[in-house]
Amino acid sequence: MPHLFSGLIASGLAAAVLFGVGMVPVHLEHTTILSTAPELFSLKNQGLAFQRAAAHAPHVLPLYGSSELIFPPIPEKASNFFRTAPTGFQVSPVGHGGTTLLIILQKVGALGSDLRGRKLAISLSPGWFLVPHPGWDSYKGNFSAMAASEMAFGTALDFDLKRDIASRMLECPSTLGKIPLLEFALRRLASGRWLDRVVFCALWPIGKAQTALLELQDHFAALDYIRHEIKPAPWCHSEILDWPKLISKAGGPTTTDADKIKKGSNSDGQIAPGRFDVGFRVHMNAAPGWMDLKLLLRTLARVHARPLLLSMPMAGQFYDQEGISRPAREGYYKKLRAFAQRYNFALIEFKEHDEDSAFLYEHKSHLTAKGWMFYNRALDDFFHRRIPRT
């Protein structure tokens, strides 16, 4: 008994020390948010410490997306445009090239109660919903063991939602090869059998302990970043923005961009309009991106977040040349709208810019200066509780 009592005291003291030490980086993460919020760096994307700090900051709007957050590096990009909080808030980008909806939903599920009642924006790429059999390379490159573990062993999501997410994650088991406990837990969740659920509950304390260690590592990595890599906080100032003037100033398509669209392989008009509409619709409806979007929206609803969904428009002129008509492309916008309305989430799909070659950079899922200014206005309206305009 004396040895047991001594062991309990030692364990309690160790836990108290770790908790006290862990509070230091947490405090710094929150006090340096003005510096870290506009930046996009690997630790912020793969970890959760800086994402949690942004979620709790009253004057920061998290923006989740993919490569459009990085390329092209222009001043109109939301993280740059709102860096000095000209209208009272900063934008905190989270994402990387190749980020998928399945990656974003794991981050949202991992943050859980930190997003309760919080605003965030999610940038959607039409390409996610047009390929019936996408590769897993992009998912592998952006997979975060910490986010996946926190999502699986956290308490924010119910068993049914975790089961559906786990089933989807297990379609790419190679990401779990070095995390056997998580893989085993996900397989128990995915089965849906009551006995496997009991086994998962028995494993839960071990999973929580593993997640706690990952969180501690994340906080100390954040502390190291703050000590050595952090940039000076921008000088924040407020101003009155003339959005129509800013959008107009962002300009139309450059000659280079327009020429690249015109020089497409089928610009000679040999493909009849709408020739490939049937195949386009079949591929779009079969795309697993819709399943991932549904899981993401269920996750957002479950954690009681307040999201704004922003979809880049399709590159209409490019698809016209590829034999895919505007009516066929309308199916994408209608389906996206139906998903958002089902969960009563705000959505701007910018479908009126479907034929606007000045909105997207080289007909890809990257925004031009003009495209970003429309995004920025929508973000500003959303943050200030105005009805977002297209």
C-alpha positions as CSV (number, residue, x, y, z in Angstrom):
1,M,0.0,0.0,0.0
2,P,2.7,2.6,0.8
3,H,4.4,1.9,-2.6
4,L,1.0,2.2,-4.4
5,F,0.3,5.5,-2.6
6,S,3.7,6.8,-3.5
7,G,3.2,5.8,-7.1
8,L,-0.1,7.6,-7.3
9,I,1.4,10.8,-5.8
10,A,4.3,10.6,-8.3
11,S,2.0,10.1,-11.2
12,G,-0.2,13.0,-10.1
13,L,2.8,15.3,-9.7
14,A,4.1,14.3,-13.1
15,A,0.7,14.9,-14.7
16,A,0.5,18.3,-12.9
17,V,4.0,19.3,-14.1
18,L,3.2,18.3,-17.7
19,F,-0.1,20.2,-17.6
20,G,1.7,23.3,-16.2
21,V,4.4,23.1,-18.8
22,G,1.9,22.5,-21.6
23,M,0.0,25.7,-20.6
24,V,3.0,27.8,-21.6
25,P,2.9,27.1,-25.3
26,V,-0.9,27.3,-25.3
27,H,-0.7,30.8,-23.8
28,L,1.8,31.8,-26.5
29,E,-0.2,30.3,-29.3
30,H,-3.1,32.6,-28.3
31,T,-1.1,35.7,-27.6
32,T,0.8,35.5,-31.0
33,I,-2.3,34.8,-33.1
34,L,-1.9,38.2,-34.9
35,S,1.4,36.9,-36.3
36,T,0.5,33.3,-37.0
37,A,-3.1,33.7,-38.3
38,P,-2.3,35.0,-41.8
39,E,0.6,32.6,-42.3
40,L,0.4,29.2,-44.0
41,F,3.1,26.7,-42.8
42,S,3.4,23.0,-42.4
43,L,3.1,22.8,-38.7
44,K,-0.1,24.8,-38.8
45,N,-1.5,22.5,-41.5
46,Q,-0.5,19.2,-40.0
47,G,-1.0,20.0,-36.3
48,L,-3.9,21.4,-34.4
49,A,-2.4,23.9,-32.0
50,F,-2.5,26.9,-34.3
51,Q,-5.8,25.9,-35.7
52,R,-7.3,25.8,-32.2
53,A,-5.9,29.2,-31.4
54,A,-7.4,30.6,-34.6
55,A,-10.8,29.0,-33.9
56,H,-10.9,30.7,-30.5
57,A,-9.7,34.1,-31.6
58,P,-12.7,36.5,-31.9
59,H,-11.2,38.5,-34.8
60,V,-9.9,35.6,-36.9
61,L,-11.8,33.6,-39.6
62,P,-10.3,30.2,-40.5
63,L,-10.3,29.4,-44.2
64,Y,-9.8,25.7,-45.2
65,G,-8.9,24.9,-48.8
66,S,-6.3,23.4,-51.1
67,S,-3.7,24.7,-53.5
68,E,-5.6,27.9,-54.2
69,L,-4.5,29.1,-50.8
70,I,-0.9,29.0,-52.0
71,F,-0.8,29.6,-55.8
72,P,-0.6,32.1,-57.3
73,P,1.1,34.2,-54.6
74,I,-0.8,37.5,-55.1
75,P,-1.6,40.3,-52.7
76,E,-5.4,39.8,-53.3
77,K,-5.3,36.4,-51.7
78,A,-7.5,36.5,-48.5
79,S,-4.7,35.8,-46.1
80,N,-2.7,38.8,-47.5
81,F,-5.7,41.0,-48.1
82,F,-7.0,40.7,-44.5
83,R,-3.5,40.6,-42.9
84,T,-3.9,44.0,-41.3
85,A,-7.5,43.4,-40.4
86,P,-8.8,46.3,-42.6
87,T,-12.4,45.4,-41.7
88,G,-11.8,44.1,-38.2
89,F,-10.6,40.5,-38.8
90,Q,-7.8,38.4,-40.2
91,V,-8.1,35.3,-42.3
92,S,-6.3,32.2,-41.2
93,P,-5.6,29.8,-44.1
94,V,-5.3,26.0,-43.5
95,G,-4.5,23.7,-46.4
96,H,-1.9,22.6,-48.9
97,G,-1.7,21.4,-52.5
98,G,-3.7,18.3,-52.9
99,T,-5.8,18.7,-49.8
100,T,-9.0,16.8,-50.1
101,L,-12.4,17.0,-48.4
102,L,-11.6,13.8,-46.4
103,I,-8.6,15.6,-45.0
104,I,-10.6,18.7,-44.1
105,L,-13.3,16.8,-42.4
106,Q,-10.7,15.0,-40.2
107,K,-9.4,18.4,-39.1
108,V,-12.9,19.7,-38.3
109,G,-13.8,16.5,-36.4
110,A,-10.5,16.7,-34.5
111,L,-11.2,20.3,-33.4
112,G,-14.7,19.3,-32.3
113,S,-16.0,21.5,-29.5
114,D,-13.4,24.2,-30.4
115,L,-15.6,25.0,-33.4
116,R,-18.9,25.1,-31.5
117,G,-20.7,28.3,-32.6
118,R,-17.5,29.4,-34.5
119,K,-17.4,30.8,-38.0
120,L,-15.2,29.2,-40.6
121,A,-15.0,29.2,-44.4
122,I,-14.3,26.2,-46.7
123,S,-13.1,26.7,-50.3
124,L,-14.4,23.9,-52.6
125,S,-12.7,22.8,-55.8
126,P,-15.0,21.6,-58.6
127,G,-12.4,19.0,-59.6
128,W,-13.1,17.1,-56.4
129,F,-16.6,16.3,-57.8
130,L,-15.7,15.4,-61.4
131,V,-13.5,12.3,-61.2
132,P,-15.1,8.9,-60.4
133,H,-11.8,7.2,-59.4
134,P,-9.4,9.8,-58.0
135,G,-6.0,8.6,-56.8
136,W,-5.0,8.6,-53.2
137,D,-1.6,10.3,-53.6
138,S,-2.9,13.7,-52.6
139,Y,-4.7,12.3,-49.6
140,K,-1.5,10.5,-48.4
141,G,0.6,13.6,-48.8
142,N,-1.8,15.6,-46.6
143,F,-2.7,13.0,-44.0
144,S,-2.3,14.0,-40.4
145,A,-2.0,11.2,-37.8
146,M,-2.7,13.7,-35.1
147,A,-6.0,15.0,-36.7
148,A,-7.1,11.4,-37.5
149,S,-6.4,10.2,-34.0
150,E,-8.1,13.2,-32.3
151,M,-11.1,12.7,-34.6
152,A,-11.4,8.9,-33.9
153,F,-10.8,9.1,-30.1
154,G,-12.5,12.4,-29.5
155,T,-16.0,12.7,-28.1
156,A,-17.4,15.3,-30.6
157,L,-18.7,12.8,-33.1
158,D,-21.3,10.1,-32.6
159,F,-20.6,6.4,-33.4
160,D,-22.6,6.4,-36.6
161,L,-20.7,9.3,-38.1
162,K,-17.4,7.9,-37.0
163,R,-18.3,4.5,-38.6
164,D,-18.9,6.2,-42.0
165,I,-15.7,8.3,-41.8
166,A,-13.7,5.2,-40.7
167,S,-15.0,3.2,-43.6
168,R,-13.9,5.9,-46.0
169,M,-10.5,6.3,-44.4
170,L,-9.9,2.5,-44.6
171,E,-10.1,2.7,-48.4
172,C,-6.5,4.0,-48.1
173,P,-4.9,1.8,-45.4
174,S,-1.4,2.7,-46.3
175,T,-1.7,5.9,-44.3
176,L,-2.3,3.9,-41.2
177,G,0.6,1.4,-41.5
178,K,2.7,3.2,-38.9
179,I,-0.3,3.8,-36.5
180,P,-1.5,0.3,-35.7
181,L,-3.6,1.3,-32.8
182,L,-5.5,3.9,-34.9
183,E,-6.0,1.4,-37.7
184,F,-7.3,-1.3,-35.4
185,A,-9.7,1.3,-33.8
186,L,-10.9,2.4,-37.2
187,R,-11.6,-1.1,-38.2
188,R,-13.6,-1.7,-35.1
189,L,-15.6,1.5,-35.8
190,A,-16.2,0.7,-39.5
191,S,-17.6,-2.8,-38.7
192,G,-20.7,-1.4,-37.0
193,R,-21.0,-4.6,-34.9
194,W,-21.8,-4.1,-31.2
195,L,-19.0,-6.3,-30.1
196,D,-16.5,-4.3,-32.0
197,R,-17.9,-1.1,-30.5
198,V,-17.3,-2.6,-27.1
199,V,-13.7,-3.4,-28.1
200,F,-13.3,0.2,-29.3
201,C,-14.6,1.5,-25.9
202,A,-12.1,-0.7,-24.1
203,L,-9.3,0.8,-26.3
204,W,-10.5,4.3,-25.9
205,P,-8.4,5.2,-22.8
206,I,-5.2,4.0,-24.6
207,G,-6.2,6.0,-27.7
208,K,-6.8,9.1,-25.6
209,A,-3.4,8.7,-23.9
210,Q,-1.7,8.4,-27.3
211,T,-3.6,11.5,-28.6
212,A,-2.6,13.4,-25.5
213,L,1.1,12.7,-26.2
214,L,0.6,13.8,-29.8
215,E,-1.0,17.0,-28.6
216,L,1.9,17.7,-26.2
217,Q,4.4,17.2,-29.1
218,D,2.3,19.6,-31.2
219,H,2.3,22.3,-28.5
220,F,6.1,22.0,-28.0
221,A,6.7,22.2,-31.8
222,A,4.4,25.3,-31.8
223,L,6.6,26.7,-29.0
224,D,9.7,26.1,-31.0
225,Y,8.1,27.8,-34.1
226,I,7.1,30.8,-32.0
227,R,10.6,31.2,-30.6
228,H,12.5,30.9,-33.9
229,E,10.2,31.3,-36.9
230,I,7.5,33.7,-36.0
231,K,7.2,36.9,-38.0
232,P,6.4,40.3,-36.5
233,A,2.7,41.0,-36.0
234,P,1.3,43.2,-38.7
235,W,0.1,46.7,-37.8
236,C,-3.7,46.4,-37.9
237,H,-5.9,49.3,-39.0
238,S,-9.5,49.7,-40.1
239,E,-10.7,51.3,-43.3
240,I,-13.8,51.6,-45.4
241,L,-13.6,49.4,-48.4
242,D,-15.2,50.1,-51.8
243,W,-15.8,46.6,-53.0
244,P,-17.0,47.4,-56.5
245,K,-14.0,49.6,-57.0
246,L,-11.6,46.9,-55.6
247,I,-13.2,44.2,-57.8
248,S,-13.0,46.4,-60.9
249,K,-9.4,47.3,-60.2
250,A,-8.5,43.6,-59.9
251,G,-9.0,43.6,-63.7
252,G,-10.1,41.3,-66.4
253,P,-8.2,38.4,-68.0
254,T,-4.7,39.0,-69.2
255,T,-3.9,38.4,-72.8
256,T,-1.8,35.4,-71.7
257,D,-4.6,33.8,-69.8
258,A,-7.2,34.3,-72.6
259,D,-4.8,33.0,-75.2
260,K,-4.1,29.8,-73.2
261,I,-7.8,29.1,-73.1
262,K,-8.2,29.7,-76.8
263,K,-5.2,27.5,-77.6
264,G,-6.8,24.4,-76.1
265,S,-6.5,21.2,-78.0
266,N,-10.1,21.5,-79.2
267,S,-10.3,25.2,-79.9
268,D,-10.7,24.6,-83.7
269,G,-14.4,23.8,-83.0
270,Q,-14.3,20.1,-84.1
271,I,-16.1,18.9,-81.0
272,A,-19.8,19.6,-81.2
273,P,-21.4,21.5,-78.3
274,G,-22.6,19.1,-75.6
275,R,-21.1,16.0,-77.3
276,F,-19.6,14.7,-74.0
277,D,-22.4,15.8,-71.7
278,V,-23.6,12.3,-70.9
279,G,-20.1,11.1,-69.8
280,F,-19.6,14.3,-67.8
281,R,-22.8,13.7,-65.9
282,V,-22.0,10.0,-65.3
283,H,-18.5,10.8,-63.9
284,M,-19.8,13.7,-61.8
285,N,-22.5,11.7,-60.2
286,A,-20.1,8.8,-59.5
287,A,-17.4,11.0,-57.9
288,P,-16.6,10.0,-54.3
289,G,-16.2,13.7,-53.5
290,W,-19.9,13.9,-52.9
291,M,-19.7,11.3,-50.3
292,D,-16.8,13.1,-48.6
293,L,-18.8,16.4,-48.8
294,K,-21.8,14.8,-47.1
295,L,-19.5,13.5,-44.3
296,L,-17.9,16.9,-44.0
297,L,-21.3,18.7,-43.7
298,R,-22.5,16.1,-41.2
299,T,-19.3,16.7,-39.2
300,L,-19.8,20.5,-39.3
301,A,-23.4,20.1,-38.1
302,R,-22.4,17.7,-35.4
303,V,-19.8,20.1,-33.9
304,H,-22.3,23.0,-34.3
305,A,-19.9,25.0,-36.4
306,R,-21.1,28.0,-38.6
307,P,-19.5,27.4,-42.0
308,L,-19.5,29.4,-45.2
309,L,-19.0,27.2,-48.3
310,L,-17.3,28.9,-51.2
311,S,-17.1,27.0,-54.5
312,M,-14.8,28.1,-57.3
313,P,-16.8,28.2,-60.5
314,M,-16.1,25.8,-63.3
315,A,-13.9,27.1,-66.2
316,G,-16.8,27.4,-68.6
317,Q,-15.0,28.5,-71.7
318,F,-12.6,25.6,-71.3
319,Y,-15.4,23.0,-70.9
320,D,-17.3,24.5,-73.8
321,Q,-14.3,23.7,-76.0
322,E,-14.2,20.2,-74.6
323,G,-17.8,19.5,-75.6
324,I,-19.4,19.9,-72.2
325,S,-22.3,22.4,-72.3
326,R,-23.4,24.9,-69.8
327,P,-26.6,22.9,-69.0
328,A,-24.5,19.9,-68.1
329,R,-22.3,22.0,-65.8
330,E,-25.5,23.4,-64.1
331,G,-25.9,19.9,-62.6
332,Y,-22.8,20.5,-60.5
333,Y,-24.1,23.8,-59.1
334,K,-27.6,22.4,-58.4
335,K,-26.2,19.3,-56.6
336,L,-23.9,21.5,-54.5
337,R,-26.8,23.8,-53.6
338,A,-29.0,20.8,-52.6
339,F,-26.3,19.5,-50.2
340,A,-25.9,23.0,-48.6
341,Q,-29.6,23.5,-48.2
342,R,-30.0,20.1,-46.6
343,Y,-27.9,21.3,-43.7
344,N,-28.9,25.0,-43.9
345,F,-25.3,26.1,-44.5
346,A,-24.4,29.3,-46.4
347,L,-23.1,28.6,-49.9
348,I,-21.8,30.8,-52.7
349,E,-21.0,28.7,-55.8
350,F,-20.2,31.7,-58.1
351,K,-22.0,30.0,-61.0
352,E,-22.5,33.3,-62.7
353,H,-18.8,33.4,-63.3
354,D,-18.9,30.0,-65.1
355,E,-17.9,31.7,-68.4
356,D,-15.7,34.3,-66.8
357,S,-12.1,33.6,-67.9
358,A,-10.9,36.3,-65.5
359,F,-12.0,34.5,-62.4
360,L,-9.7,31.4,-62.6
361,Y,-6.0,31.3,-63.3
362,E,-5.4,29.3,-66.5
363,H,-8.8,27.5,-66.2
364,K,-7.6,25.6,-63.2
365,S,-8.8,25.6,-59.6
366,H,-6.7,28.6,-58.7
367,L,-8.2,32.1,-58.3
368,T,-7.0,35.2,-60.1
369,A,-6.8,38.6,-58.4
370,K,-10.4,39.2,-59.5
371,G,-11.5,35.8,-58.2
372,W,-9.9,36.4,-54.8
373,M,-11.6,39.8,-54.5
374,F,-15.0,38.2,-55.0
375,Y,-14.0,35.6,-52.3
376,N,-12.8,38.4,-50.0
377,R,-16.1,40.3,-50.3
378,A,-18.0,37.1,-49.5
379,L,-15.8,36.4,-46.4
380,D,-16.2,40.0,-45.2
381,D,-20.0,39.8,-45.6
382,F,-20.1,36.5,-43.8
383,F,-17.9,37.6,-40.9
384,H,-19.9,40.7,-40.3
385,R,-23.2,38.8,-40.5
386,R,-24.3,40.3,-43.8
387,I,-25.9,38.1,-46.4
388,P,-22.9,37.1,-48.6
389,R,-23.1,38.4,-52.2
390,T,-22.0,36.4,-55.2
